[in-house]
């Protein structure tokens, strides 16, 4: 396996180095061919490396900076004022070929703006989009985009998201002609705002894509579609609401298993199955959204991610770097757009 290097925005997110550094060490343990660049304040990083062994330390580089993008900073401020921020330097490591991918739990808007300016978008793409795979009742994943990189989108942007999502699904899942749907307030053709209706028309006129129409929120997890497209405002609320419901169900299930002798006895008998169900329902298992449409790999972690969740984001970045995802998307995207424009 080829050696890979990730650049981590150590300072990003709600918890900063206390989550990102231990997660990095854990990743080095389970990924023997991984090297990591820790970008952030070395006075906060180094004390957290005291438990690392010699082998791990040899695969770590620290890029020191005390500057960081705050969660409430506007994207334009991140671009103009923070030339040495941990987020920017991590993305620059990808741009300069020092890292194969970067991971940040920081400000989503700033991350998108910096990545777009520093890495540039692929040909035919105006805006990158955040995408993540979701579990479904049929066992096959569903890809949802955009998850918050673009709060408002016109019809052309939604169309591009559909193309990128379809290409991503084909590339990762190795299945041709994935079913693409627009997330809407109803299944009828007359439903939705002007942008959604216009995007639907674009998709209907594009035989290269397997567009199946509108779906509503209660159909996201059915497994009946493969790629679900919406603007970032709708996508982010959808994702956060789903995560909240999942955590509520896990809490209620765990609470129920502690009530009564008979329930506890039966729970012990079926403990492996219960543990599997709880694991599948845990949204931290799916932490990490890819910012696709860029010429480099950027993975966004939840801002409030704990160590295990941030580790999942690191693992996603490793997987995408191994697949050389931007190159694969670029080649497939060019083919589709050429057919559309011919």
Secondary structure, 3 states (H helix, E strand, C coil): CCCEEEEEECCCCCCCHHHHHHHHHHHHHHCCCEEEEEEECHHHHHHHHCCCCHHHHCCEEEEECCCCCCCCCCHHHHHHCCCCCHHHHHHHHHHCCCCCEEEECCCHHHHHHHHHHHHCECCCCCCCEEEEEECCCCCCCEEEECCCCCCCCCHHHHHHHHHHHHHHHHHHHCCCCCEEEEECCCCCCCCCCHHHHHHHHHHHCCCCCEEEEEECHHHCCCCCCCEEECCHHHHHHHHHHHHHHHHHHHHHHHHHCCCCHHHHHHHHHCHHHHHHHHHHHCHHHHCCEEEECECCCEEECCCCCCHHHHHHHHHHHHHHHHHCHHHHHHHHHHHHHHHHHC
